[in-house]
Amino acid sequence: MFFKKLKSVLAITSGLMILAWSPEVLSKELNIIATNFPQYDFVKNIIKDKGNVTMLLKIGAEAHSYEPTPKDLIAIENSDLFVFNGGENDEWIENFLKDNLDKLNTFAFTREVSLRDEEEVEGMQPEAEEKEHEHEDGEEHEFDEHVWTSPKNDVVILNKLCQAIVKLDPENKEFYEKNAAEYISRFNGLDKKYSEIISGSKNKTLIFGDRFPLLYFVKDYGLNYYAAFKGCSNETEVSASTIKFLIDKAEQLKSPVIFKIELSSDNIASTIAESVGAKVMTFNTGHNITVEEFKANRTMADLFNDNLPALKAALN
């Protein structure tokens, strides 16, 4: 009789233990999917270790040619929040969301700030094919999607992203808001440093022998620019006329620096720099990151801070 009662007690106790440790009973960690490094970086710096953040794009991969796998789409469907940029290179997302919009929580960087129309400045290599989108005014435009390249925009995006995360996990509101405030302070600091360098410089023009995904940056800080390609250009070959134009501009402006962007070839920039006696430097847009930098836990704010000496050299 004693053993029968003991067996019953053990069975009940065991059942309670299983219930207590069941995943359904434990508080669920946030599961957030981010497309590229800027989205991953912002989420990770807000939630820290309070959830799981997955980046779809492989470290160091070309962001403009990314195509989702079926596994990626399933991960998005199962996420608590899907964070993406929005724009020309995220058209697959818009198509995917048409069938899944009611099932998903989403956050798009380009929905949170004022957008600027993409530009084609003098001398820039024209696209072989142009795809345009119609605005509410009836005119054809295409907006520049690289909104995170301006620290001013980053402050706005981080604030709103934090609010979206808090809605999903209000119990950790103070933790998320503290982390967001600390990261926002770094971008406010960058904004101040960029402004000081630019306001104190005589030269206000940058020359890029590369794509130019920095429209928001130059507009927010009152800079001018010349470049070989637009920000999302698929072109890799540059014409002799574009090279000559950029060389002439660099000579005219006595440019000490010709820029390239991260993880990009320096062929065009080197050709221009050698012709005018300038040096080639990298301006990091935060669009991508190397494997070594990722392993070292470098953030977007770290990468933008690296631009300060390069910008100072180019403008003085």
VENVEN-V431469 format. One record per pair of residues at least 24 apart in sequence whose C-alpha atoms are under 7 Angstrom apart, sorted by sequence separation. I is the first residue (numbers start at 1). GAP is how many residues later the second one is. If there is no record, write none. Layout:
i:I gap:GAP
i:I gap:GAP
This chain:
i:81 gap:24
i:82 gap:24
i:83 gap:24
i:84 gap:24
i:85 gap:24
i:86 gap:24
i:117 gap:24
i:118 gap:24
i:257 gap:24
i:259 gap:24
i:261 gap:24
i:283 gap:24
i:64 gap:25
i:80 gap:25
i:81 gap:25
i:82 gap:25
i:83 gap:25
i:84 gap:25
i:85 gap:25
i:117 gap:25
i:118 gap:25
i:247 gap:25
i:251 gap:25
i:117 gap:26
i:118 gap:26
i:158 gap:26
i:195 gap:26
i:246 gap:26
i:250 gap:26
i:77 gap:27
i:116 gap:27
i:117 gap:27
i:115 gap:28
i:116 gap:28
i:247 gap:28
i:155 gap:29
i:247 gap:29
i:281 gap:29
i:155 gap:32
i:154 gap:33
i:110 gap:35
i:151 gap:36
i:110 gap:37
i:151 gap:39
i:152 gap:39
i:113 gap:40
i:151 gap:40
i:33 gap:43
i:39 gap:44
i:39 gap:45
i:112 gap:45
i:33 gap:46
i:32 gap:47
i:31 gap:48
i:32 gap:48
i:33 gap:48
i:34 gap:48
i:35 gap:48
i:109 gap:48
i:31 gap:49
i:32 gap:49
i:33 gap:49
i:34 gap:49
i:35 gap:49
i:209 gap:49
i:30 gap:50
i:31 gap:50
i:32 gap:50
i:33 gap:50
i:34 gap:50
i:208 gap:50
i:209 gap:50
i:210 gap:50
i:207 gap:51
i:208 gap:51
i:209 gap:51
i:210 gap:51
i:207 gap:52
i:208 gap:52
i:257 gap:56
i:257 gap:57
i:87 gap:58
i:210 gap:58
i:256 gap:58
i:86 gap:59
i:209 gap:59
i:210 gap:59
i:255 gap:59
i:209 gap:60
i:208 gap:61
i:149 gap:65
i:150 gap:66
i:146 gap:67
i:149 gap:67
i:150 gap:67
i:146 gap:68
i:149 gap:68
i:147 gap:69
i:124 gap:103
i:125 gap:103
i:124 gap:104
i:125 gap:104
i:121 gap:105
i:124 gap:105
i:127 gap:106
i:127 gap:108
i:120 gap:110
i:204 gap:111
i:203 gap:112
i:125 gap:113
i:202 gap:113
i:203 gap:113
i:187 gap:114
i:194 gap:114
i:201 gap:114
i:202 gap:114
i:186 gap:115
i:190 gap:115
i:197 gap:115
i:201 gap:115
i:42 gap:116
i:46 gap:116
i:125 gap:117
i:124 gap:118
i:123 gap:119
i:123 gap:122
i:47 gap:129
i:46 gap:130
i:46 gap:133
i:45 gap:134
i:46 gap:134
i:45 gap:135
i:149 gap:136
i:45 gap:138
i:60 gap:228
i:60 gap:229
i:59 gap:230
i:60 gap:230
i:59 gap:231
i:60 gap:231
i:59 gap:232
i:38 gap:248
i:38 gap:249
i:37 gap:250
i:37 gap:251
i:41 gap:258
i:41 gap:259
i:38 gap:262
